[in-house]
Amino acid sequence: MVLTHYIKIHTPFGQERGDVKWHLDLDAGIAGNMFLGACLDLGLDRAALESALASLNLPGWRFTVEEARRGGLRGTHLDVEHDEGHVHRHLPDIERIIDESALSDAVKTRAKDIFAILAEAEGAVHGIAAHKVHFHEVGAVDAIIDICGAAYAFEALGVADVTASKLMAGSGHVRCAHGRMPVPVPAVAQMLARHGIPLAMADSDDLGELATPTGVAILAHLRADYGVRRLERVDAIGVGLGGREVPGRANGLRILAQYAEHFTDDSMAQREEVTVLSAHIDDMNPEWYGPLWSLLPEAGALDVALLPMTMKKGRPGVRLEVVCTPDKARELAQLILTHSTTLGVREQSMTRWAAPRSGERVESPWGALGIKRFGSRVSIEHDDLARIAVQQGWPLPQAQRRVDAWLQASGVISEADS
C-alpha cells in the first residue's frame, strides 16, 4: 500500500498563506493533549472544535478542559475521556473513520498524514507494512480525537510557518503495550530518526516519557525548522499542560504566536542563524570530492562550496565550506570526517540574510515539475528541466523556453516572474 497522502512540501493546506507564525518550546516534550491544550489556550474555539470532531462518530467521548499549573506554570490541561474498551485498529480503519467524517478535506489530509507517520514508524519497529500495523494506544478514541483535533486546530488557526526548539523526549523507562521500554520508546525513536527531529540533552535520569508517539507524530507533520525562531514579536502565548508534575521543570508545551499584521514584508530579506563548517584539504584524491559534495546536501547542508587555495609548502589544496542550520552541525561535521581525509573541521556561528523562498510541485505535460520562488523570481528545478530535455530530445535552452511558455500559459507563473 502506498501512502500517497504523505505531504512532501511544507505549505499550509487550502490557503496560499496563513495568518500566524508559531514557535514551539519543547523543553517539556510534546503530547497530543498538550498540543491541543496549547491551541485552546491560544484561542481556538472549543465549541467549534467539539462540533467538528463529533462528525467522526466515535462513541462516548468528551473533553475535560481546565486551567491548571505545573511547576508553577499556568496553562490549559485537556483530557479526552471515553467509554470505549481496549480496541485495536489498523490504519485503513482509522482512515475510513476520518474519510466518513464531515471534517474539511484539508483537515482530513493532515490527520491521515499524522497517522501515516505513526504507521510507518510502527511498521519499521515491527518489520511489517504500514497498513498492517494494528495500533494499541494510538488507535484508541482519545488518540484519534487528539490527532484530528490537532489537524483541525492547525487549519483553524491559520498557521503559515513553524519553528521549534530541540525536543526533550524524557529519560528512564515507561510501561506500554509491549512491556517496559526505554525512553524514547521505539516508535518515537523511529520518528525522530526519519524526520530529523533534534533532541535536547536530558538533565535527569527520572523524567519519564515526555514525548509521546501521538505528540511526536504531530510534531513531525508540522515540518518545523529546529534551532531557529523566526518571530519578530510575540502576539500570543498558548500553554498546554501535561497530566503530571515533572521533577525540575514545568510540564507544559508553550506555543509563541505572531499574527500577520506584524509580519515583516515578504519581499524583505529574512535574518537566519546558521553554522559554517570548513576544512582545508591537500591530500585527497580529487575523484572523492564528487561523492562528498553529493552526500552533504542529502544530509541537510544548505550550501556546499569547494574553493581552491594554497597550503603549506606551496601545495595546492581545497577549502571545503558547508553552511547548515545549527542542529545539523554535528552530523555534517562527522560526515566530513568520515568521507574525507581531513583530521578536523572548523565551526563558526554566523548570521545570514536570506531572500524569502518557497517551493511547490506542479503537474505538467512532461510530468511533475519542481518550482522555486525567490521573492519575485521563479526558477524550475534543474533536474526536472534536464529530464524533460533528455525525454523530448531538446537542447536545454529549448526545454527552458517551452516549459516557461507552458507555465505562463497555464497561469502558474506570470510573464514578470520568468
C-alpha positions in Angstrom: 0.0 0.0 0.0 1.4 3.4 -1.0 0.8 6.2 1.5 0.0 8.8 -1.2 -1.3 11.4 1.2 2.2 11.8 2.8 2.9 15.5 2.5 6.2 16.5 0.9 6.0 20.3 0.8 5.8 22.4 3.9 2.9 24.7 2.9 -0.5 25.2 4.6 -3.4 23.2 3.1 -6.2 25.1 1.5 -4.5 28.5 1.6 -1.7 30.3 -0.1 -0.6 31.8 3.2 -1.8 31.6 6.8 -2.2 34.4 9.3 0.2 33.1 12.0 3.8 32.1 12.7 4.4 29.7 15.5 7.4 28.8 17.7 7.2 25.7 19.8 9.1 25.5 23.1 9.6 21.7 23.6 11.6 21.8 26.8 8.9 19.6 28.5 8.3 17.4 25.4 5.0 17.1 23.5 1.9 15.0 23.6 -1.3 15.1 21.6 -3.4 16.5 24.5 -0.7 19.1 25.4 -0.7 20.4 21.8 -4.5 20.6 21.7 -4.5 22.3 25.1 -2.0 24.9 23.9 -4.2 25.6 20.9 -7.2 26.2 23.1 -5.1 28.4 25.3 -4.2 30.4 22.2 -7.9 31.0 21.5 -9.1 28.0 19.4 -12.9 27.9 19.6 -13.7 24.9 21.8 -17.3 24.6 20.7 -16.3 24.7 17.0 -13.6 22.1 17.7 -16.1 19.7 19.5 -18.6 20.2 16.8 -16.1 19.3 14.1 -14.8 16.2 16.0 -18.4 15.0 16.7 -18.6 14.2 13.0 -16.1 11.4 13.5 -19.0 9.4 15.0 -16.8 7.9 17.8 -18.8 6.7 20.8 -18.9 8.2 24.2 -16.0 10.7 24.3 -15.9 14.1 25.9 -13.4 16.8 26.7 -12.3 17.8 30.2 -10.6 21.2 29.9 -9.3 23.2 32.9 -6.9 25.9 33.8 -4.1 24.4 35.9 -0.5 24.7 36.9 2.6 22.5 36.5 5.7 23.6 38.3 4.2 27.0 38.8 3.4 27.4 35.1 -0.2 28.3 34.3 -1.8 26.7 31.2 -4.7 24.7 29.9 -4.9 21.0 30.6 -7.1 19.0 28.2 -8.0 15.4 28.7 -10.2 13.2 26.4 -12.4 10.9 28.4 -14.2 8.0 26.6 -16.2 4.8 27.3 -14.6 2.6 24.7 -12.8 -0.5 25.8 -9.3 -1.6 24.6 -9.7 -1.6 20.8 -7.1 -2.3 18.2 -7.4 -0.6 14.8 -5.5 -0.8 11.6 -4.5 2.2 9.6 -7.3 1.7 6.9 -9.8 1.5 9.8 -8.8 4.9 11.1 -8.6 6.4 7.6 -12.2 5.2 7.0 -13.4 6.9 10.2 -11.7 10.2 9.0 -12.9 9.9 5.4 -16.5 9.4 6.5 -16.5 12.4 8.8 -17.6 16.0 8.0 -14.1 17.4 8.5 -12.8 19.6 5.7 -10.6 17.9 3.1 -7.6 19.8 4.4 -8.1 18.6 7.9 -8.7 15.0 6.7 -5.4 15.2 4.8 -3.5 16.4 7.8 -5.0 13.8 10.1 -4.3 11.0 7.7 -0.7 12.2 7.2 -0.1 12.2 11.0 -1.5 8.6 11.2 0.7 7.6 8.2 3.8 8.9 10.0 2.8 6.8 13.1 2.1 3.7 10.9 5.4 3.9 9.1 7.3 4.2 12.4 5.4 1.3 14.0 5.8 -0.8 10.8 9.6 -0.2 10.9 9.7 -1.2 14.6 7.8 -4.5 13.9 9.1 -5.2 10.4 5.7 -5.1 8.7 4.0 -2.9 6.2 2.4 0.3 7.5 -1.2 -0.7 6.5 -0.8 -3.9 8.5 0.1 -2.2 11.7 -2.6 -2.6 14.4 -2.5 0.4 16.8 -2.8 -0.1 20.5 -2.8 3.2 22.5 -2.8 5.4 19.3 -5.7 3.5 17.9 -7.9 4.4 20.8 -10.6 7.1 20.7 -8.6 9.6 22.7 -5.6 9.4 20.3 -7.9 9.8 17.2 -9.5 12.8 18.8 -6.1 14.3 19.7 -4.8 13.9 16.2 -7.9 15.0 14.3 -8.2 17.9 16.8 -4.6 18.9 16.1 -5.2 18.8 12.4 -8.3 20.9 12.8 -6.5 23.4 15.1 -3.7 24.0 12.7 -6.1 24.8 9.9 -8.5 26.9 12.0 -5.7 29.0 13.5 -4.2 29.7 10.0 -0.6 28.8 10.7 1.8 29.6 7.9 5.3 28.9 9.4 6.6 26.8 12.3 9.9 26.8 14.1 10.8 24.8 17.3 13.4 24.2 19.9 15.1 20.9 20.3 12.8 18.2 21.7 13.1 17.0 25.3 12.0 13.4 24.9 12.5 12.4 28.6 14.6 9.7 30.3 14.3 6.4 32.1 11.7 3.8 31.2 8.0 3.6 30.6 5.5 0.7 30.5 3.4 0.3 27.4 1.5 -2.4 25.4 4.9 -4.0 24.6 6.1 -4.1 28.2 8.9 -2.0 29.9 10.6 0.2 27.3 13.5 2.8 27.5 12.6 6.4 26.6 12.2 7.3 23.8 10.0 4.3 23.0 10.8 2.5 19.7 8.1 4.2 17.6 9.2 7.6 18.9 12.8 6.8 18.2 11.9 5.9 14.6 10.0 9.2 14.0 12.9 11.2 15.5 15.3 9.5 13.0 13.0 9.6 10.0 12.1 13.2 10.4 15.3 14.7 11.6 13.9 15.9 14.9 16.8 17.0 17.2 16.9 16.1 20.8 17.8 18.2 23.9 20.0 16.5 26.4 18.2 15.1 29.4 19.4 16.6 32.7 17.9 13.9 34.9 17.5 10.1 34.8 14.0 10.1 36.1 12.0 12.4 33.8 9.9 9.5 32.3 8.3 9.8 28.9 7.8 13.5 27.9 7.4 12.9 24.1 4.6 10.5 23.3 4.1 8.8 19.9 1.0 10.9 19.2 2.8 14.2 20.1 5.9 13.4 18.1 3.8 12.4 15.0 2.0 15.7 15.2 5.4 17.5 15.5 6.8 15.5 12.5 3.8 16.5 10.5 4.4 20.2 11.1 7.8 20.1 9.3 9.2 22.7 11.8 12.6 24.3 11.4 14.6 23.5 14.5 17.0 25.6 16.4 15.7 28.9 14.9 13.0 31.3 15.8 11.5 33.5 13.0 9.1 35.5 15.2 9.8 39.3 15.1 7.5 39.7 18.1 5.2 37.7 20.3 1.5 38.4 19.9 0.0 35.5 21.9 1.1 32.6 24.1 -0.6 29.2 24.5 0.5 26.7 27.1 -0.8 23.1 27.0 -0.1 21.2 30.3 0.8 17.6 30.7 -1.0 15.4 33.2 1.7 15.1 35.9 4.3 17.0 37.7 7.8 16.5 36.3 10.8 17.0 38.6 12.8 20.1 37.9 10.6 21.5 35.1 7.2 22.9 34.3 5.4 20.2 32.3 3.9 22.3 29.6 4.2 22.8 25.8 4.4 26.5 25.0 3.5 28.0 21.6 4.5 31.5 20.9 2.5 33.1 18.1 2.9 36.1 15.8 0.0 37.5 13.7 0.1 38.5 10.1 -0.3 42.3 10.7 3.1 42.2 12.4 4.9 40.1 9.8 7.9 41.7 8.1 7.1 42.4 4.4 7.5 39.2 2.4 9.7 40.9 -0.1 12.3 41.7 2.5 15.3 39.5 3.4 15.0 37.3 6.5 17.6 37.1 9.2 18.7 33.5 9.9 21.2 31.9 12.3 23.5 29.4 10.5 26.6 27.4 11.2 29.5 27.4 8.8 31.8 24.3 8.8 35.1 24.3 6.9 38.1 22.1 6.3 41.4 22.7 4.5 42.4 19.6 2.5 45.6 19.0 0.4 45.9 15.2 0.4 42.7 13.8 -1.0 42.0 12.1 -4.3 40.1 14.6 -6.5 37.7 11.9 -7.5 36.4 11.7 -3.9 35.1 15.3 -3.8 32.1 14.5 -6.1 30.5 11.9 -3.8 31.2 14.0 -0.7 29.6 17.1 -2.5 26.5 15.0 -3.2 26.2 13.5 0.3 26.3 16.8 2.2 23.1 18.3 0.8 21.3 15.0 1.2 22.2 15.1 4.9 20.8 18.6 5.3 23.5 21.1 4.2 22.1 24.4 2.9 25.1 25.2 0.8 28.4 23.4 -0.2 31.4 25.1 -1.8 34.8 23.8 -2.9 37.4 26.7 -3.1 41.0 26.4 -4.4 43.7 27.5 -2.1 47.4 27.3 -1.5 48.5 25.5 1.7 51.8 24.8 3.5 54.9 24.2 1.4 53.1 25.7 -1.6 50.9 22.7 -2.1 47.6 23.3 -3.9 44.6 22.5 -1.7 40.8 22.8 -1.4 38.8 24.6 1.2 35.5 22.7 1.8 32.8 25.1 3.2 29.4 23.9 4.3 26.5 26.1 5.5 23.9 24.4 7.7 21.3 25.1 10.5 22.9 24.8 14.0 21.1 21.5 14.7 22.8 19.8 11.7 26.4 20.8 12.5 27.5 17.8 14.5 26.0 15.3 11.9 27.6 17.1 9.0 31.0 17.5 10.7 31.0 13.8 11.3 30.1 13.1 7.7 33.0 15.3 6.5 35.4 13.5 8.9 34.2 10.1 7.6 34.2 10.8 3.9 37.3 13.0 3.5 41.0 12.9 4.6 40.7 16.0 6.9 41.6 15.5 10.5 39.5 18.4 11.8 36.5 20.6 11.0 36.2 24.3 11.9 32.9 25.6 13.1 31.6 29.2 13.1 28.2 30.6 14.1 27.0 33.2 11.7 24.0 35.3 10.7 22.9 35.4 7.1 20.2 37.4 5.3 18.1 35.2 3.0 15.6 36.1 0.3 12.1 34.8 1.0 11.7 31.5 -0.8 9.2 28.7 -1.2 8.8 25.5 -3.3 6.0 23.7 -4.9 5.4 20.8 -7.4 3.0 21.2 -10.3 1.8 18.6 -12.9 2.8 19.4 -16.4 2.5 17.7 -19.8 6.0 16.3 -19.1 5.4 15.1 -15.6 5.8 16.7 -12.2 7.9 19.9 -12.1 9.6 21.5 -9.1 9.1 25.3 -9.0 11.2 27.5 -6.7 10.1 31.0 -5.8 12.6 33.6 -4.5 10.7 36.8 -3.9 9.6 38.0 -7.3 11.9 35.4 -9.1 10.8 31.9 -10.2 13.0 29.1 -11.4 12.5 25.5 -12.4 14.3 22.6 -10.7 17.3 21.9 -12.9 17.0 18.1 -12.5 13.4 18.3 -13.8 14.4 20.5 -16.7 17.3 18.2 -17.6 14.9 15.2 -17.5 12.5 16.9 -19.9 15.3 17.8 -22.3 16.5 14.2 -22.5 13.0 12.8 -22.8 12.0 15.1 -25.6 15.4 15.3 -27.3 15.5 19.1 -26.9 18.6 21.2 -26.1 18.4 22.5 -22.6 17.7 26.2 -23.7 14.8 25.0 -25.8 13.4 22.9 -22.9 13.7 26.0 -20.7 11.7 28.2 -23.3 9.0 25.6 -23.8 8.5 24.9 -20.1 8.5 28.7 -19.3 5.8 29.2 -22.0 3.6 26.4 -20.6 4.0 27.7 -17.1 2.9 31.2 -18.2 0.0 29.9 -20.4 -1.3 27.8 -17.5 -1.1 30.7 -15.0 1.5 29.0 -12.7 3.8 32.0 -13.2 3.4 35.4 -14.7 5.5 36.9 -17.5 7.1 39.2 -14.9 8.2 36.1 -12.9 10.1 34.4 -15.7 
